[in-house]
Amino acid sequence: MIDRVGAALKDFLKQESAGGIVLIVAALLALVIANSPAASAYFGTLETKLNLSYGSFEIDKPLLLWINDGLMAIFFFLIGLEVKREVLEGQLSSWNKASLPLVAAIGGMAIPALIFVAFNWNSPETIDGWAIPAATDIAFALGILSLLGPRVPVALKALLLAVAVIDDIGAITIIALFYSGELKIDMLIGAGITLAALAIIGRLKFGSRIPYTLLTVLMWVFVLKSGVHATLAGVAAAMTVPMVARNGERLLEKMEHGLHSWVAFLIIPIFGFANAGVTLIGLSPSDLLEPLPLGIALGLLIGKQIGIFGFAYVGVKMGIATLPEKVNWRQIHGLSLLAAIGFTMSLFIGNLAFADPAQIDAVKLGVLAGSLVAAVSGFFLLKVALPDAPAEEPAGEPVPVT
């Protein structure tokens, strides 16, 4: 019995949809607990202060911020590795490959932000959330897409991944430019020196992961204290990792594969569990019509469709980009809906944009509503738009061995 359970678990973890499913379960569990008698324990635990000090140096943050600033730095490190690999060898390595996802991603970030601004233009207390609906949750999106099985063309999956990677680059840039605090020059200098050391060992193509790990942690501390958001340290550090080490090992891919399961099955679910909990008791449908949650929900749901599908269509008709083989416009429309699942990155940006618990709850409401409708709509649209799975050919006569 134990062996069968272990084998089933191993098979599940190998599926591309597994990470998205685990994240969905974590988010649903957070919602259930936040609306149960255990709510006070849930929120109280997240507010528990954890202190790390050495001499006069001190980091004193609640558990929620250790998750959002600390664990998520590992997530951003993985994003950095994926971005570098895609730019050097993957879907973004040439204009022919990158043109369609680039055009689609630009639209998929710009239009949702404009829709949010339109709903919050006269609300100066909420306008800072303009970047929330610009994000895409790649784990959720790929998880939903993978549920459709072998019917999904490889080109469509690669396109979704490329759009999400460019979206992540945009989100990282937005966080750096618009959601950083008051800068401390001495800490920035320390971070710069550490980054330079990382760049040197990367240039020398060190094959051991130890110096990269130690220097990345040190840089994270400097960046955390500098006023720039700490998770950006992960992206910067990832850019210094060489594709191939001196010993011939493909170091970047090895680090990426080594981190992937930890991020997909531990870090992102923990983040989802810690951030998806919103109290729905006492809420009415009219609460979703407030400018903040409505701008987010419609920015994701409507903005991503107009932005990704619309910009891709115009780009192809203008000859800027080309539609991949075996991919049609109905499938691109379905992809634009899956890209409207903003969960992880949208919640992350929401926590940077607002400090008021009521506003953060409104962000969660908008993100959850928009992402849920997008996920269901995208799944069923693609279910209709995708071709039937190829039937297995009947076994023929055995071929004699000569």
C-alpha positions in Angstrom: 0.0 0.0 0.0 2.8 2.4 1.0 4.7 1.6 -2.2 1.6 2.3 -4.4 1.0 5.6 -2.6 4.7 6.5 -3.1 4.6 5.6 -6.8 1.4 7.6 -7.3 2.9 10.6 -5.5 6.1 10.4 -7.7 4.0 10.2 -10.9 2.0 13.3 -9.7 5.1 15.3 -9.0 6.4 14.6 -12.5 3.3 16.2 -14.1 3.6 19.8 -15.3 0.2 20.5 -13.8 1.3 19.4 -10.3 2.8 22.8 -9.2 -0.3 24.7 -10.2 -2.6 22.1 -8.4 -0.6 22.4 -5.2 -0.8 26.2 -5.4 -4.6 26.0 -5.9 -5.0 23.7 -2.9 -2.8 26.0 -0.8 -4.9 29.1 -1.8 -8.2 27.3 -1.1 -6.9 26.1 2.2 -6.0 29.7 3.2 -9.5 30.9 2.2 -11.2 28.2 4.2 -9.0 28.9 7.3 -9.4 32.7 7.0 -13.2 32.2 7.2 -13.2 29.6 10.0 -12.8 29.7 13.8 -9.1 29.2 13.2 -8.8 32.6 11.5 -7.3 34.4 14.5 -4.6 31.8 14.8 -3.9 32.0 11.0 -3.5 35.8 10.9 -1.8 35.9 14.3 0.8 33.4 13.2 1.5 35.5 10.1 2.0 38.6 12.2 4.4 36.8 14.6 7.7 38.8 14.8 10.9 36.9 13.9 14.2 38.6 14.9 17.6 38.0 13.4 20.4 40.0 14.9 24.2 40.1 15.1 25.8 42.9 17.1 24.2 46.1 16.0 22.8 44.5 12.8 19.2 43.4 13.1 16.3 42.2 10.8 13.0 42.3 12.7 10.0 41.4 10.5 6.7 39.5 10.9 6.5 36.0 9.5 4.5 37.2 6.5 7.3 39.6 5.4 10.0 36.9 5.9 8.0 34.9 3.4 7.4 37.7 1.0 10.9 39.2 1.2 12.9 36.1 2.0 11.5 33.0 0.5 10.3 34.9 -2.6 13.9 36.0 -3.3 14.5 32.3 -4.1 11.6 32.4 -6.5 13.0 35.5 -8.2 16.4 33.8 -8.4 14.8 31.0 -10.3 13.0 33.5 -12.5 16.3 35.1 -13.2 17.9 31.8 -14.2 14.9 31.0 -16.5 15.1 34.5 -18.1 18.8 34.2 -18.8 18.4 30.7 -20.3 15.5 31.8 -22.5 17.4 34.9 -23.7 20.6 33.0 -24.5 19.2 29.7 -25.8 15.5 29.5 -25.6 12.3 31.2 -26.9 13.8 34.7 -26.6 17.1 34.0 -28.3 16.2 35.5 -31.7 13.8 38.1 -33.0 11.9 35.4 -35.0 11.2 33.5 -31.8 10.8 36.5 -29.5 8.7 38.9 -31.6 5.2 37.4 -31.0 5.6 36.9 -27.2 7.2 40.3 -26.9 4.4 42.1 -28.7 1.8 40.1 -26.8 3.4 40.6 -23.4 3.7 44.4 -23.9 0.0 44.5 -24.6 -0.7 42.1 -21.8 1.0 44.5 -19.3 -0.1 47.9 -20.7 -3.8 47.4 -21.3 -4.6 45.8 -17.8 -2.7 48.7 -16.2 -4.7 51.3 -18.2 -8.0 49.6 -17.3 -7.1 49.7 -13.6 -6.1 53.4 -13.9 -9.4 54.1 -15.6 -11.4 52.7 -12.7 -9.1 54.3 -10.0 -8.3 57.7 -11.6 -10.3 59.6 -9.1 -9.1 57.4 -6.1 -5.6 58.7 -5.2 -5.5 56.2 -2.3 -5.7 53.2 -4.6 -4.0 54.4 -7.8 -0.6 52.9 -6.7 -2.0 49.5 -7.5 -1.9 50.1 -11.2 0.7 47.3 -11.8 -1.2 44.6 -10.0 -3.3 43.3 -13.0 -0.3 43.5 -15.3 1.2 40.3 -13.8 0.8 36.6 -14.9 1.1 33.6 -12.7 3.1 31.1 -14.8 2.6 28.2 -12.4 -1.2 28.5 -12.4 -1.4 29.2 -16.2 0.8 26.2 -17.2 -0.9 24.0 -14.6 -4.3 24.7 -16.2 -2.9 24.3 -19.7 -1.3 21.0 -18.8 -4.7 19.6 -17.7 -5.6 19.6 -21.4 -3.0 16.9 -22.0 -1.3 16.0 -25.3 -3.9 18.1 -27.3 -1.9 21.2 -26.5 0.6 22.1 -29.3 4.2 22.4 -28.1 4.3 25.8 -29.8 1.4 27.1 -27.8 2.9 26.0 -24.5 6.2 27.6 -25.5 4.4 30.8 -26.4 2.7 31.0 -23.0 6.0 30.4 -21.3 7.7 33.1 -23.3 4.9 35.6 -22.6 5.1 34.8 -18.9 8.9 35.2 -18.9 8.7 38.7 -20.6 5.9 39.6 -18.2 8.2 38.6 -15.3 10.9 40.9 -16.7 8.4 43.7 -16.8 7.2 43.0 -13.3 10.8 43.0 -12.0 11.4 46.3 -13.7 8.2 47.8 -12.3 9.1 46.7 -8.7 12.6 48.2 -9.0 11.4 51.5 -10.4 8.1 52.1 -8.6 7.9 50.0 -5.4 11.3 50.6 -3.7 11.6 52.6 -0.5 14.0 55.3 0.6 17.5 54.4 -0.6 20.4 53.9 1.8 23.6 54.5 -0.2 26.0 52.5 2.1 23.8 49.4 1.8 23.6 49.9 -2.0 27.4 50.1 -2.2 27.6 46.9 -0.2 25.2 45.2 -2.6 27.1 46.5 -5.6 30.4 45.2 -4.3 28.8 41.8 -3.6 27.2 41.7 -7.1 30.6 42.6 -8.6 32.2 39.6 -6.7 29.4 37.4 -8.1 30.0 38.7 -11.6 33.7 37.9 -11.3 33.2 34.3 -10.2 30.6 33.9 -12.9 33.0 35.3 -15.5 35.6 32.8 -14.2 33.0 30.1 -14.6 33.3 28.6 -11.1 31.6 25.2 -11.1 30.7 25.1 -7.3 27.3 26.4 -6.2 28.6 27.4 -2.8 30.2 30.8 -3.6 27.1 31.8 -5.6 24.8 30.8 -2.7 26.8 32.6 0.0 27.3 35.8 -1.9 23.7 35.8 -3.0 22.6 35.6 0.6 25.0 38.4 1.6 23.7 40.6 -1.3 20.1 39.9 -0.3 20.9 41.3 3.2 22.4 44.4 1.7 19.5 44.9 -0.7 17.0 44.3 2.1 18.5 47.1 4.1 19.0 49.4 1.1 15.4 50.4 0.4 15.3 48.4 -2.9 13.0 45.5 -2.7 15.0 42.5 -1.5 13.7 40.0 -4.0 15.5 41.8 -6.8 18.8 40.5 -5.3 17.7 37.1 -6.5 17.3 38.2 -10.1 20.6 40.2 -10.1 22.5 37.2 -8.7 21.0 34.8 -11.2 22.3 36.8 -14.1 25.9 36.2 -13.0 25.5 32.3 -13.1 27.3 31.0 -16.2 25.5 28.7 -18.6 28.5 26.3 -18.7 31.2 26.0 -15.9 34.9 25.5 -16.5 34.4 21.7 -15.9 31.9 21.6 -18.8 28.9 21.2 -16.5 25.8 23.2 -17.5 25.7 25.0 -14.2 22.7 27.3 -14.9 20.4 24.5 -16.0 21.6 22.3 -13.0 20.8 25.1 -10.5 17.5 25.8 -12.3 16.4 22.2 -12.2 17.6 21.8 -8.6 15.5 24.8 -7.5 12.4 24.1 -9.5 10.7 21.5 -7.3 11.5 23.5 -4.1 9.9 26.6 -5.6 6.9 24.9 -7.2 6.0 22.6 -4.3 7.2 24.5 -1.3 8.0 28.2 -1.7 5.1 29.3 -4.0 2.5 27.2 -2.1 3.7 28.8 1.2 3.4 32.2 -0.4 -0.1 31.4 -1.7 -1.2 30.1 1.7 0.2 33.1 3.5 -1.3 35.7 1.1 -4.6 34.3 -0.2 -6.4 34.3 3.1 -9.1 37.0 2.9 -12.1 37.2 5.2 -15.3 36.9 3.1 -17.7 36.9 6.0 -19.8 40.1 5.7 -18.8 40.8 2.1 -21.5 41.4 -0.5 -21.2 41.4 -4.3 -21.2 45.2 -4.2 -17.8 45.1 -2.5 -16.3 43.7 -5.7 -17.6 46.8 -7.5 -15.4 49.1 -5.5 -12.7 50.8 -7.8 -9.7 48.8 -6.3 -11.0 45.2 -6.7 -13.0 45.9 -9.8 -10.0 47.6 -11.5 -7.9 44.5 -10.7 -10.5 41.9 -11.7 -11.4 43.6 -15.0 -7.7 44.6 -15.7 -6.8 40.9 -15.5 -9.9 39.4 -17.2 -10.6 42.0 -19.9 -7.2 43.7 -20.1 -5.2 40.5 -20.8 -7.5 39.4 -23.5 -7.4 42.8 -25.3 -3.7 43.3 -24.7 -2.3 39.8 -25.5 -4.8 38.7 -28.2 -5.2 42.2 -29.7 -1.5 43.1 -29.8 -0.6 39.7 -31.1 -3.2 40.0 -33.9 -2.0 43.4 -34.9 1.6 42.4 -34.7 1.0 39.4 -37.1 -1.1 41.4 -39.5 1.6 44.1 -39.6 4.3 41.6 -40.3 6.1 42.3 -37.1 5.6 38.7 -35.8 4.4 35.4 -37.1 1.9 32.9 -35.8 3.5 29.6 -34.8 2.6 26.5 -36.8 -0.4 24.5 -35.6 -1.5 27.4 -33.5 -4.7 29.3 -34.4 -6.3 32.5 -33.2 -8.9 30.8 -31.0 -6.0 29.1 -29.1 -4.3 32.5 -28.8 -7.5 33.8 -27.3 -7.6 30.9 -24.8 -3.9 31.6 -23.9 -4.7 35.2 -23.2 -7.3 34.1 -20.7 -4.8 31.8 -18.9 -2.3 34.6 -18.8 -5.0 36.6 -16.9 -4.4 34.4 -13.9 -2.4 36.9 -11.9 -2.3 35.2 -8.5 1.3 35.0 -7.2 2.9 38.1 -8.8 -0.3 40.2 -8.5 -0.6 39.5 -4.8 3.1 40.2 -4.4 2.8 43.6 -6.1 -0.3 44.3 -4.1 1.6 43.8 -0.9 4.2 46.3 -2.1 1.6 48.8 -3.2 -0.5 48.9 0.0 0.0 48.7 3.7 -3.6 49.1 4.9 -5.1 45.7 5.7 -8.4 46.7 4.2 -6.8 47.6 0.9 -4.8 44.4 0.8 -8.0 42.4 1.4 -9.6 44.3 -1.5 -6.5 43.4 -3.7 -6.9 39.7 -2.8 -10.6 39.9 -3.6 -10.0 41.4 -7.0 -7.1 39.1 -7.8 -9.0 35.9 -6.8 -12.2 36.9 -8.6 -10.4 37.9 -11.9 -8.0 34.9 -11.8 -10.8 32.4 -11.1 -13.0 33.5 -13.9 -10.0 33.6 -16.3 -8.9 30.1 -15.3 -12.3 28.5 -15.9 -13.0 30.5 -19.1 -9.5 29.8 -20.5 -9.7 26.1 -19.8 -13.1 25.6 -21.5 -12.2 27.9 -24.5 -9.1 25.9 -25.1 -10.9 22.6 -24.6 -13.1 23.6 -27.6 -10.3 25.2 -29.6 -7.7 22.5 -29.4 -7.7 19.5 -31.8 -8.7 16.1 -30.6 -5.8 14.0 -29.2 -4.4 11.7 -31.9 -5.7 8.2 -31.6 -3.2 5.5 -30.9 -2.4 3.5 -34.0 -3.3 -0.2 -33.7 -0.5 -2.6 -33.3 0.6 -4.2 -36.5 2.0 -7.6 -37.2 5.2 -8.2 -35.3 8.3 -7.4 -37.3 10.7 -10.4 -37.4 14.1 -9.8 -36.0 16.8 -10.4 -38.6 
